[in-house]
């Protein structure tokens, strides 16, 4: 009986570990590459490997926004992803839209 109890606990432990590992792996997705943006004064800013589905407020309004990631980026005129403007495909850039926040949408 003691042997059977240990085996059941081992199975439960391994099963729990597998569920946790799979759950953590799927929730930690991020785009590969960077979002670059430039202020009206020409100062460059970068966001490396931005996470998926997380609103990111830019440090300044972006005169030029460049998506150098492997995923589509939504950009917004307002902070906190308010006032959706458009989507920017991988490898594309946009200017004079003046976004203040972005979100990787995949």
ChimeraX attribute file (.defattr): number of C-alpha atoms within 10 A of each C-alpha:
attribute: neighborCount
match mode: 1-to-1
recipient: residues
	/A:1	6
	/A:2	7
	/A:3	7
	/A:4	9
	/A:5	10
	/A:6	11
	/A:7	12
	/A:8	12
	/A:9	11
	/A:10	12
	/A:11	12
	/A:12	12
	/A:13	11
	/A:14	12
	/A:15	12
	/A:16	11
	/A:17	12
	/A:18	11
	/A:19	10
	/A:20	11
	/A:21	11
	/A:22	10
	/A:23	11
	/A:24	10
	/A:25	9
	/A:26	8
	/A:27	10
	/A:28	9
	/A:29	14
	/A:30	19
	/A:31	20
	/A:32	14
	/A:33	17
	/A:34	17
	/A:35	23
	/A:36	18
	/A:37	26
	/A:38	19
	/A:39	16
	/A:40	14
	/A:41	7
	/A:42	11
	/A:43	11
	/A:44	13
	/A:45	17
	/A:46	15
	/A:47	16
	/A:48	15
	/A:49	17
	/A:50	23
	/A:51	19
	/A:52	18
	/A:53	15
	/A:54	14
	/A:55	20
	/A:56	18
	/A:57	17
	/A:58	18
	/A:59	12
	/A:60	16
	/A:61	21
	/A:62	26
	/A:63	19
	/A:64	19
	/A:65	25
	/A:66	21
	/A:67	23
	/A:68	22
	/A:69	24
	/A:70	17
	/A:71	20
	/A:72	20
	/A:73	26
	/A:74	22
	/A:75	25
	/A:76	23
	/A:77	19
	/A:78	18
	/A:79	16
	/A:80	16
	/A:81	20
	/A:82	15
	/A:83	14
	/A:84	14
	/A:85	16
	/A:86	14
	/A:87	17
	/A:88	20
	/A:89	17
	/A:90	17
	/A:91	13
	/A:92	14
	/A:93	15
	/A:94	17
	/A:95	13
	/A:96	11
	/A:97	16
	/A:98	21
	/A:99	29
	/A:100	22
	/A:101	24
	/A:102	29
	/A:103	21
	/A:104	25
	/A:105	17
	/A:106	17
